[in-house]
Every structure is written in C-alpha cells, then in structure tokens.
C-alpha cells in the first residue's frame, strides 16, 4: 500500500521510452519511498503521498504541505557555455503559528541546496531571528558543452500534522552576469542574499568591485568567491571561503585574474542579522534562550559596479614619479655643493691672515640686552659690559685660553683615553659649575668648557644607540607585518587591515603597494641628510686639523652626533611607516609613530644642545625617556579608550613631568630632588614673594617655561576631558606642540639678540613652513581610521587623486618627508651666521 502510494503521479507515461530526465527523478522517488516504508512499517494506516509536478519558471505555486504528503517540483532549463543565467528560488509561508518548519530541498546535477522556513539565523549571544520569506540563487556549475539541458527538483516536506500554506516561485535572473563599468542595483536582506557572476574580459588582469548603498544600516557583507558549488551566501557561512569585508555605505575589493583559474568569480552580497559588526547598536539580551526575536525590515538597496584597475604602465609611472621627486633633491644638493666649493676657493684667495682674531675680522652681533628686554630694575646693559663681565668671570673661574699648538696636539691624542667624566671629577670643577651656570647672563663659552673630544664622543653615542635600537626594533616588525599580510591573503578577511580600498593597488603579496612606495621619501631624504651632515663633519674636522681659529673658538660648537641620529630616525620612520601600511590597524599603529616621537625628541635635544653643549642630556637618559613615552603610547592604545582611571594617571604624570623638566631647565640642572625640596620651595616663596617681591632672575627662561607649562597643562586638561580614542596621535601632538614652541622661542630670541638668519636658512624656513601647511591639509583628509569599525572606516575611502596611483595619504607621505628634511636643514644651517663670532659674545637662551 505504501509503495503503491509512493508511485502515484498526476502524469502517466505514454508508451515508448521515457525521457532521460525521468530516470534520476525515479531513482530519487524510489529512495524516498523506501525510506518512508522502512520508517513507517510499524505504523498501521500511515502513508506518505509523494506528488511530482512539472513546473515552469515565473509561475507562482500556492500549495499546502503536511506530514502526510510531499511535493516535488521538476524544472528544466537550457545552460549555455557562453551565457550564464541565474536561477532564483523564492518561497513565502502564508500560515501563521505552524508547529514545525517546512523543509525545502533543491537537487541539482552537481549540488544540493536545502533550507527551512521559518529560516532561523543566529546573532550574538545566541539571539534567534526567524524569517518567513526566503529567496536563494542556485549555484550554476560550469558546462563543457556548447548547450545543455539541465534538470533540478524542489522537494517540499514537513513534519507538521496540520496543513501549512506556502508560495513557491522559480525565476531567471536576467542580469546575473555583471558588465564592466555598468552599475547594477538590487535589493538584499538576511534571508534573501544575492550573488552575481563576473567574467574577466580580454586584456584585463585586475578589477575593482565597488559596492555602494545610501543606507548605512543594516550591516552587510561583500564577498568574492570562486565559481564552485556550494556558494556560501548566508550570514553564518559567508566567511568560509574567498575574500570578504563588512560594509555600511561603501565597499571595494581588488580582484586579480591570477587568483581565479576559471577567469571568473561570484560577487556575493549578504545582509547581516545584526549591526554590531558595523558599529551599530547591539540588541537586548534575550530573556529566554529559545525566544525568537522579530528582526523587522532589514532590506537594503545596493548597487555594484566592476571597473578595471590600473595597468602595469601606471605602476611604472608611479614608481618613476616617486623616484624622480626625491632624486631631484640629490641633484639640487649636488649643485649647491659645487657652488659652495667655488665660493670657498674664491674666498681662500683673499684669506685672512691666521694671526688675526675673529674679533678683529668680524662684526660682533648686537647684544639682546641693548633692546632693554633683559633690563634689570629698569636699567639696560650694553654688549660691551656683558662681554667684560663674562670675560672677568671666566678669568676668575680659571678659564684659560689654549694655544693653537696645544689644541693641535690634543686633537691627535687617542679618543679611547678620554672619558666623559674626566672633567667633572674634581671638586673645584663642581664648584665652578655651580658658579658659572647660575650667572644671570650666560654666553656659549660658559657652557662649552668641556673637552671637545669628550663631547664629540658623548654625542656619537646618540647615533650608535639609535642604530642599535633600529635594528632590534625593525626586525620583529617586518616579521610581524609579513605574518599579517599572510593571514589576510590566506583567510580572505579584508577587515583585518584598514586600507583605502578605493585606491589600494596590489603588487605580489602586498595589498596596497602605493601606500608602501610613498614612504620611500623618508628613506632617501634621510640618507641625503646624513650625507650633508657627513660633508659638514669632514669640513669641520679639516678645519680643526688646520687649527682654524673660527673652528676652534668661534660659533656654535659643532657636534654632529645628534644630526646623524636624526637622519637615521628619518630613514627608520620611512621603513616602519611602510611596514605599518602593509596592514594598517590599531595593533601596529605604534610602528608608524615610535620614530616620530624620537624625531621630535631629538630635534628638541639638538635645539637645546646648540647653546648648552656641556649640560645636554646623555644618550642613555634621552632614549630611556623616549622609551617611557612609547610605553605610555602602547598602554594608551590598549587601555586608554574610555578608561577614566588611565587618563587621570596619565594627566598627573604629564603635569609632574612638565614641572620637573621646567625646574631642570630653569636652574640649568643645579638643583636636587631630595627630602628637603619642600622646605627649600617654601623658603624661596617666602623670601622672593612674601618678604620682598622680586622678579625671576632668568626672565627669558621663565617666559619660555611659563608658556610651555600653559600649553602642556592645557593638553593634559583636554585629554582628561575629551579622552580621545587615538591616544598615539594625541601623544604625538604633545611632542610636536612642545617642539614648535621651543623652536619659535629659539628663532625669536635669536633675532632679539641681534643675530641674523642667513639666506639659505631663511629659504629653508619659508619652504618648510609652506610644505608643512600643505602636508597637514592632506593628513587631515582621513581616508581610513582604525578608531571605528572596518565598515565605518570604509565610508572615508576615496579614489586616487594623483596619476591614478596615489591617494591623499600618499601625498601626505611625500610632503611630510620633504617637510621633515627641510626642518632638519633649518636646524643644521640656522646658526651659520655665528661661525665667525667668538663664543663669549654668543648669548644663551
């Protein structure tokens, strides 16, 4: 009885051979019937009627299904090798409150697709969202024949005893194959995903698939998958294969022909059940584990367009452009060096006799005290008075001029026998420090009393230390970013890295070669700066060997160790920035900023060293402080987001460090931090503010330090109140603000002291200021941000703006590297006007 009912059919075969498609259908029916017979053999009177219907496309079938009957819809269509048509199955359940779901099974030649209605999709915390309307596109396996008729069947069954009404419609997707440079608009939802096919045209090896929507939410996923079955087009399996990324309004993936042997791929669009992955609100936690939550309307209108990417000629043009810009600086430097050599040779013809002192041959710049800015009790001091005072003071403190012969002999001695502390071990020298460095008016000669060989050796440690740091820092960084890129390429997860996907040009295993190439400027210009410093170092050493009076006793003392460290830091900034842009995200943003902190710190140290060569910080102390800064940067990135306790602790440390540094600079290091510090502070306040109202002894230093404290206290208050998410950039802003403040103070005091800025230095200052302005404009364009979710970051993506290869951030790399190089040149040439001025006539500020 059961077997006979299984073979009931509305259509009976006529005499003659059956069509070829009947045999797989009959075999399937026989298997179903045998299964039902075995399962139902113990039941008396229970039968399962299987009804097979020949069905047609674009016809809506309204039927009812129960546990006693099963319906099979048979479809056939012609598949062509040169033309692919999609087939879409849409099902809608009309009944409400049914006890068991309906199972739909689509059997194809090489694939099986099954789903139930209501379709249950899970979100976070096991939230369940039911969907009564489901639409799925069938996978179309490739065919070798020019034309072939294929059959597929839709089986409908349920275990519910009461009848459940449903609607079934199978239709063709006419625009299933996407066309190049043609926009296609469609609608998708969590239960109605969409995917389309794209075939690489001849001569195109790389394309960019761009997906856009006017709706930020619901959150969706864009996936690129190979032409194979099954196609993973649900929220819970879309990440199983291929490349994918979440999106709100924008999404873009660069696809290369070499990754798809069939020269074609599927573009899959899936709408997620929840918006948390795209930065949207998180739904409430379900009160009961099995509670079903109404998802509401989560349909999203989306448009997709596939455009060809750039060809190899654009890659070559981009690389040549990048090299051309920075090699032009080498050419310009070479021409200027030739002109400088001609000028030196012309000057040697009229060289001043060696027995004439610089004071007799050069005009002493006017003293800053002539302007009345440093007047004490309303009186002004002439430069002559200050010079006499300094000279008499130096004589009292045992400062002795060395003969040229002794200087020459001392320079020939081995540096290995000279230790930095040799000058500081005697008690009388210590007392001399306390006297000299606390004078009201200081000259460079007062703070350039140590042996030049000792200081040269001391400042060379800056270079060797930063070179060592660079090697040990860069090697694990390179290893880590290679691992990041490998993970992206293997998993296909495009949410790991925060690229500008609309202008990310791959090369080999690299996903954004243009962002890496644009960092070449830091390396080339850093190397050029090292060559310029090396030339100056050689010229200065030759002058010392000749016992040139200007080199020995005039100008700002020449110590090049910090310059070498600055050039090395600039090169490392380029290398590490390139490593960061291999896979930019919040975990490796430290790579892009670590040497920025070092550059800012080294520039401030160099500015201070110019007129305080004897009391500048040692390399070990400086790098220890910079290490502490980087340590806080890591803590801020990991724990600082919205953490009030962290911001309170950091702000307190920031303010205390500012106050301690201010005290160190004001008293030139002649103070002690011990148990008696509070008693001394109270005594100073009582004597200078209460007992008698007297102004600060060092007015200029006080002005600088007051301004510095105002700026730093304001930045600390801003951080505590606003608590910015990008802590690394906030910390970098603190360093840059302090550097700019000190640099502006140095320039102003230099001009007020009657000194002048030579033409080359002035050109560098103006050029650097203009380039910095343009660079910051492109920096604040913000093409991506890891402070938001990857999907929200892609909303800031924009197309390339230069040579169809470089975006705004690449231009920031170009301009900022040039601006940093110009800033270094300013520091290098700013005091060239003092090369013929005796050091006891150069004032300290």
N, C-alpha and C positions, 0 to 999 in steps of 0.2 A: 504493500500500500504506500509506504513511504517512498520507495524507489519510483513507483509509477507517478506519484505526485511531483516528484522532482523533475520529471521529463515533460510535464505539461507545458505547452507553449501556445501562444496565441497564433503563431505562424507555423504551418506544417510544410515540410519539404515536399516538393513535387518529385516525380520520378526522374531518375538520372543522377549523375554525380553531384555531390554537394559542393558549394563554393569552398575555396581554400580557407577562408577565414572561419568556416564553421568548425573545423577540427580543433583549433586551440580553444574555441569557445566551449565546444562539447566536452573537451577534456577538463576544463575548469569546472563546468557544471557537474561533471561526474565526481570530481574531487569534493566539491561542496556537499553533494548529496550523500556520498559515502560517509563524510564526517558527521553529517546530521543523523544519518542512520545509526552510526555507532553510538553517538551521544544520546540518541532518543530511543534506543532499542529497549530500554527498561520502562519507558513510559507507554502507557496504553492510550491510544487515540490521539497522541500529539504528532502533528505533521507540520512540515515547513514547506510552503509553496514558494518555489523559485520561478519568477516570471522574467523572461528576457524580452526586451523590446529593441527593435531597430529604431535608433534615434537620429535626429537631424540637428545640424548646427542652427543657432539663433532661434531655437524654439523653446518656450518655457513649459516645463513639465510640472504639473501640480499633481502630487500623488500622496498617498498615506502609507506609512510603514508601521508594522507591528512585529512582535516576536514570532508570529506565525507565517509571515510572508517576507520574501526578499526579492528585490527588483534589480535586474541587470539591464543597463542601457548600453547598447552596442553602437559605436560610432566608427566611421571610416573617413579618411581624408588622404589626399594625394600630397606626397612630400617630394619636393624638387631639390636637386643638389645645388642649384644656383640661386634658389629663392627659399627663404625660411619664413614660414608663417607661424606665429604663436597661437596656441590653443589655450583658452581660459575657461575654467570650470567655476561657476558661481552657484552657491547654494544658500538658501534662506529658509529657516524653520519658522513656520507660521504659528504653531501651537505654543501655548504658554504653560509652564508648570509641569512639563513632562518629567517622568521619574528617571529615565535612562537616556543617555545620549544616543544620537544616531551616528553610525559609522559609515563613512564614505571611503571606498577603496577604488582608486583609478589604476587599472592594469594596462601597461603599455608593452611594447615589444621588448624594450630593454630597461624598463623602470617601473616601479610601483610607488604610487603616492597615496597616502591614507591620512585622514583627519576626521575628527569627530565634531559634532555640533550638539551642544554649545562647545566652542573651542575655548579651552581654559589655558590662558597664558599667565605665567607667574612673574611677579615683580620681587622687589626686595622684601625681606622678612616673610617670605612665603605668601605674600598677598596674591589672591587669585582674581582674575578678571575674565568673566565669561563673554563670549561673542557669538551671537546667533546668526550673523551673516558672514560667510566666508567666501573668498574668491582666490583661487590659486591658478597660476600659469603652469602648464605642463611642460616638462623638460622635453626638448626636441633633439634626440640623438642624431648625429650626422649620418647621412646615407651616401653610399658609393655609387648607386645607380643614378642615372640622369633623372628618372622619375619613378616613384614607388608609391603604392597604396598601402597605407598602414592602418591598423585597427587598434582601437582601445576600448575598454569597457569600464563603466562606472557602476559599482556594486553598492547598493543601499541596504542596510540592515540595522536592526536594533534589538535589544532585549526587553524593551518596554512592552507590557501586555496591552496597553491602550494605544490606539492609533495616534500617530504623530504626523501632522501635515507638513509638507516641505515643498519648495520650488527648486527645480534644477534647470540650469541653462548653460549650455556649452557654446562658446562663440570663438570666432577667429580674431586674433589681434593683428589688424592690418598693418600697423606701424611698429611691428615687432623688431625690425632691423633699423637701428639708428643710422642717420645720414650725417656725413661730415659737415660741420658748420651749420647745421639746421637744428633749431630749438624745438623740443617736443615737450608738451605739457600734459600732465596726467595727475590722477589723484590716488593716494595710497593711505592705508590705515593698518593697525596692527594685525588684523585678520585678513587684510586684502593687500598683501605685498605685491610689488611689481618688479619685473626684470625684463631687460631688452638685450638684444644682441647687437654687437658692433663688429664689423669686419674691416681689418686694416686695408686701406686702398693701396694700390701700387705706388712705390716711391715714398711711402710714409712709414717710418720706423717707430715713431713716438707720438703719442697723442695725449691731450689733457682732457679728462672727463670732468666737466663742470656741472654741478647741481646747485640750483638756487630755489629759494622759496621766499615769499613775502611774509610768511609766518615763522616766527622763531620757535614756537611750540605748536604741536607736540614734537618731541625729540625724535630724530630719525637716524638711520644708519645707512651709509652708502658703501656698497661692496663691489669689488671686481673679482669675478670668478671665471675659471676656465670653462670651456664648453664640454661639460660632462654631467652625467646624472648620478645622484640627485643634485638639484640646485638648493642650496641652503638659504631659504628666504623667510625664516621666522626669527623672532627676537631671541629665542633661546638657542639658535644654531647658526646664525649668520656669521659668527666669528670663527667657525670651524675651519674655513678654507679661504684662500685668496687674500686680497688686501681689503681693509675696511677702515672706516672712520665715522665717528659720530658727527652730526651736523645740526645746526639750527636753521640759519638762513643761507649759509654758504658751505660748499664742499668742493674739493678738487683733488683728483688723484692723477698723477702722471703714469701712463702705462706704456711699456716698451714691447715691441713686437717679439723680441728675443725671449721674453718670459712666457709666451703662448705659442706652442708649436703649431696649433691649428690656425694661426693668424687671425684669431677672433676671440672674443670674450663676452661674458654677460655683465651688464650693469644692473645690480640688484639694489632696490630701494626698500628698506624695511622701516616702518614706524614703530618705535618702542612703546611698551606698555606704560612706562613711567618716564618722567623728565629729569630725574635726579642726575643721570649721566651727562646731561647737557647744562647743568646748573639750575634747573628748575626746582620748584617746590617739591618737597617729599610728602607723600600722603600719610595719613594717620596709620598707626599700627592696628591691625585687625584685632577686635575683641575676642573672636573665636578663631581657632586655626583654620576651620573649614568654611569660614564665612566668605561668600562671593561678593565682590565689590564692583559696582557699576562704573565702568571706565568713562562713560559719557562719549561725546563725539570727539574722536581723535583722528579725523580725516585731515589730510594735509595736501595742499595743491603744490606740486613740484614741477620744475622744468629742468630738463637735462640737455646738454649740448656737448658734442665731442669736437674738439678743434685740434689741428695738427700742432705739434710742438716745434721748437726751433730745430734747424738742421745743423750739420757739422760746421758749415761756414759761419754761423752765428757764434758757435763756440770759439772758433779760431779768432774771429773779430774781437770777442770779449777778452780773450787772453792777451791778444796783441795790444788792445787798448789799455789794459791794466798794466802791462809791462812798459808801454810807451810813456804813460804818465809818470811813473816813478823813475824810469831810467833818464827821463829828461832832467830830473833833479841832479843826477850824477853828471850829466853834461854841463849843466849850469854851474855846478860846483867846480868842475874842472876848468871852465873858462875863467871863473873868478879867481881860482888859484893861480892861473897863468898871469892874470893881470896883477895880482898881489906880488908875485915874484918879480915882475918887471918893475913895479913900484919900489920894492925893496932894493933891487940892484941900482935903480936910479938914485935912491936915497944914499946908498953906500958911496957913491961918487962924492957926495957932499957930506960925508960922515963927520960928526962932531968929534973933536979930539977926546981921547979916553980920559985925560986928566981933568976934564970939566965935569962938574957935578950936575945932576939933573936939575937941582935948584937954580943953577945959573943958566941953564939952557931952556927950561920950560917955565911957563907961567903957572903959578900956583892958583888953583881954583879958589874962588871966594869962599870964605867960611860961612856955614849956615848961621853962625851967631851974629853976622853983620845985619841980618834981617830982623833981628830982635825977637825971633821966635823962641830962642832959648835964654832970654834975658832973665836974670835973677834979681828980684826986688826992683824991677823997673830999669835996670841998667843993662847996657849991651857991652859985649866983649868983641874986640877986633880979632881978626885971624892971627895977627902978629902976637897978641897977648896969649892966645891959646897955644900957639906954637912955642912961645917962650916957656909957658907953663909946662907943656908936655916935655920940652927939652930938659928943663931943670928937673922935672920929676924923674925923667929917665936917668939923669946923671945921679940923682940921689939914690935911685933904686939899683944902681950898679949896672945900668945898661951900657955896654961898651961897643963901639964900632969895631968891626973886624977888618983887618987889612985884606986887600984883594988876594994877596998871596996865601994868607991863611985860609981864606974861603976856598980858593982853588985847591989847596992841599986837602982840606976837609972833605971836599966832594969826591976825591979819589979814594977815600977810605972805604973799606968794605962795609956794606949796609948790615951785614949779619952781626957786626959787633955793636950795633946801635939798638938800644931798646927804648920803647916809648916812655917808660917811667924814669929813665936816667935823669931827666930834667926836673923831676918832681920829688926826688927822694930827700933832698937836703932841707933842713928846717928853715934856713934863711930864704930858700926859694918859695916855700909855702907861705911864709910871712909876706914875701914880695907879692905873691898872688893877691892876698887879701888887701894889700895897699893899692896895687895897680888897678885891679878890676873894680874897685869901689870908688875910683875917681869920678868926679862929676862929669867931666868931659874926656872921652876916650878917643884915641886915634888907633888906626890899624896897627901901628908899631907897638902899641901897648898889648895887643892880643896876638902878635906874631913874633913872640920871643923864643919859642921853642925851635930846636934844630930842624931845618927844613927836611933833612933826610928822615928824621923821625916821623914827621907829619906825613911825608910822602908815603912812607911805608905803612903808616896807620891808615891812610885813606885808600891805599891799594887793596886793603882787606875788604872794603866795600865791594869791589869788583869780583874778587875771588869768592867771596861768600855768596853773592847773588848768582854767580855762575854755578856754584855747587848746588844752591837751592833750586836753580832752574832745571838741572839735570835730574835731581831726585824727585822734583815735582812733576816734570813733564812726562817722564816715562810711564808711571801708572795712569796718568791722564790719557795718554794716547792709547794705552791698553784698554782702558775703560770705555772710551768712546767707540773704539772698534767693536767692542762687545755690544754696545748699544746699537750700532748700525747693523750688526749681525742679527740681533734679536728682532729688530724691525723688519729686516728682509726675510727672516725665517717665519715669524708669526704673522706678518702682514698687518700688524696693529699700527695704524697710522696715528693713533692717539698718544703714542709714547713721545713723539718729537713734535715740537711746536714750530713748524716751518711756516713760511708764507707760501702756501701750496699753489697759489696762482702764479708764482714766479720761483719755482724750485726746479732747477734743471739738473737731472741726474747725470752722473758720469761714472761708469763702472758700478761699484757697490755704494757709492756716495749718492744720497738722495737730493742734496742741494749744493752742487758744486760751485755755483756762483757765489753763495754766501761764504764759502771757504776761500775761493780765489781772491775776493775783495780784501781779505786780510793780508795779502802779500805786501801791501804798502808799509805796514808796521815793520815787517822784517827788513825790507830793502832800505827804508829810510833810517831805521835803527842802525843798520850796518853802515850806511853813509855817515851818520853822525859819529860813529866810532872811528871812521877813517879821518874825519875832520878833526876830532879830538887828538887822534894819534899824530897827525901832522903838527898840530899846535904843540903837543908834548915834545916832539922831536926838535922843533924850532927853539922851544924854551930851554931844553937841555943843552943844545948847541950854544945858546947864549950864555948859559951858566959856565960851560967849559971855557968860553972866551972871556970869562969874568966881566961880562957886560954889566955896567952899573945899573941900568934900567931893570934888568932881570933880577939882580941881586937885592936891590934896596928900594925899588920903586913899584908902584902899582899894587893891585890886589895880589896877595900871594897865590902863586899858580900851583894848585893841587888838582890833578886830573882823575883821581880815583873815583870820585863821585860821578863825574861825567861818563866814565866807562861803565859804571853801574847803571846809569840812566839809559845809555844806549842799549845795553844788554836787556834791561827791563822792557824797553820798547819792542825789541825783537821777540822777547818771550810773550809779550802781550799779543802780538800777531799770531804766534804759534798756538797759544792757548785759546784765543778767540776763535781761531779756525777749528780747534778741537771742540769747543763748545757748540759751534754751528754744525758739526757733524750730526748732532742730535740735541738741539736746544730744549732744555726743560729745567724745572726748578732745582732738581738734584745736582746738576752740574753747572749752574749759573756761577758758582764760585770760581770756576775755571776762567770765566770771562772777566772777573773783577779783581782777582787776587793781585795781579801785577799792576792793575790800575791803582790800588792802594799803595803799592810800592813806588810807583812813579810819582804819585802825589807826595808821599813822604820823602823821597829822595830829592825832589825839587825844593821842598821846604828846607831840608837839611843843607842843600847847596846854597840857597839864598842866605841862610844863617852863617854858613862857613865862610862866605866871601869876606866878611868883616869880623868874624870871630874864629879864625882858624885854630887857635890854641884850645878853645873850650867847646868845640863841637862834639856831638855825641860820637862814641865809638861805634864801629860797625856792629858789634855784638849787641849793644844796647838798642841800636836803631832797629835791627832786624827782629829782636825779641819783642819790641813794641809793635812792629808790623805784624808779627805772628799773633800777638794778642788781638789785634784788630781783625785779622782773618778768622780767628777762633770765635770772636763775637759775631762775625758775619755768618758763620755756619750755624751757631746757636739761634740767631735771629731768623734764618731761613727755615730751620726745622721747628723751633718752638715759639717764634715771635708772633705768628699770625693770631691776632685777637687775644694774646696772653697778657693780661694786665700786670701780673707779677713780674714777668720778664721785662716789660717796658719800664716799670718802676725801678728795678735793679739797674738796668742799663742807663737810665737817665741819671741816677745818683752817681754811678761810676763815671759817666761822661762829665758831669759837673765837677766832681772831685778831681778828675784828671786835668781838667781845664785849669782849675785853681792851682794845683801843684805845678803844672807847667808854667803858668804865669809867674809864680813865685820864683821858679828856677831861672826864668829869663830875666826877670826884673833885677834880681840880685846877682846875676852872672854866675850862678852856682855857689855863691859864698853864703850859704845858709845850711842849717842842719834840721833834719826831721827827727826829733827825739822827744823824750818825755817833757822837756822844758819848752816845747814850741808854744804851748798855750800861754805860759807865763810871759814869754817874750812878746807874743802878739798883744796881750793886754797892756804890756808896758809901752809898746810902740803907739798903740791907740791913745793911751793916757798922755804921753809926752807930746805927740805930734798933733793930736786932735782936741784934747781937753785942756791940757795945761797951756799949750800955745798952738795956735792954728797956723801950721806951716804947710806949704805945698809939697808935692812929691819932689824928691831930689832928681829923679830922672824923668823929665817931663815927656820926652818922645816915647820912651819905652812905655810909660804909663798910658799914653794915648793909644798906642797900638794894643796893649793888653786889655784896656777897657773895652775897645771896640771888639776885640776877639772874644772877650767874655760875653758881651751882649749878643754877638752872633751865635755862639755856642749854647748859651742859656736859652736863646730863642729856638734853636733847632731841637734842643732837648725837650722844651715845652711842647713844640709841635709834635714830636714823636710820641710823647706821653699822651697827648690829647687825641691825635688822629690815628695813631698806631698803624702806619702804612703797611700794606701787605708785602711790598717789595723792600725788605729790610736791607738787602745788599746795596741797592741803589741809594737808599737813604743814608747808609754809612758812607758811601762814596761821595754823596753830596756834602756831607760834613767835611770830608777831607778836601774837596775841591773849593768849598767856601773859605776854609782857612788858608789854603794856598793862594787863592785870588786876593784875599785880604792882605796877606803878608806881602805879596808881590806888588800890589797897589801902594802899600805903605813904603816899600823899598824905592819905587820909582819916584814917589812924591818927595821923600826925604833926600833922594839923590839930587833932584832938581833944586830943592830948597838949600842944599849945601853948596850951590854954585857949580856943581858938576854938570856936564853936558852928556847927551847921548849922541854918539856918532851916527853918521848917515846909514851905515849898514845895519846897525842895531835898531835904528828908528824904522827903517823899511821892514825889518823882521817883525817889529812890534805891530805896525799897522797891518801888514799882510796877515799875521797870525790872528789878530782880532777879527778881521773880516772873515777869514776861513772858519774860525770858531763859530761865528754867528750863523753862517750857512750850515755848518755841520750840526749844530744843535737843532736847527729847523728840521732837518731830515731825521734826527734822532727821535724827536717827539712825534713823528708820524705814527709810530706804534703799529707795525704791521702784524704783530702777534704778541701775546702776553701769556706767560705761564701762571699769572696770578688768577686766571679764570680757568674754566674747563676747556679742554681742547676744542669742543664745538663752539664755545663762545669766542675763543681766540681766533677761529677761522672767520668770524664776522669782520675782523680787521684786515683780512688778507686783501691785497690789491695786485693788479697786473704790473709787469715790468715797465719801467719808465725810461731806461737807457739802453739803447742798442737791442731792445727786446730780450736782454740778458740780465741786467742788473735792476734791482728794486731800490726803494728808498733807503733801506738799511745798508745795502751795499755802498750807496753814495755816502752814507754816514761813515762807513769804514774808510773810504777814500779820503774824505775831507778831514776826519779826526786824526788819521795818521799824519797827514800833511800839517795839521794844526799842532800836533804834539811835536813834530820835528821842528816847526817854527818856534815853538815855545822853548825848546832846548837851545836853539840858536840864540834866542834872546838872552837866556841865562849865560851862554858862552861869550857873547860879544857885548853885553850891556856895560861892562866896566872897562872896555878897551881904551876909553879916553883917559884913564888914570895910569896908563903904562909908563908915563914919564914923570909922574908926580911922586914925591917922596912919601913914604908911608906915615911919617909923623905929621903929615898935612892932609891925610885922608881920614875922615871922621867916621866913627862907629855909630850906627843907629839900628 
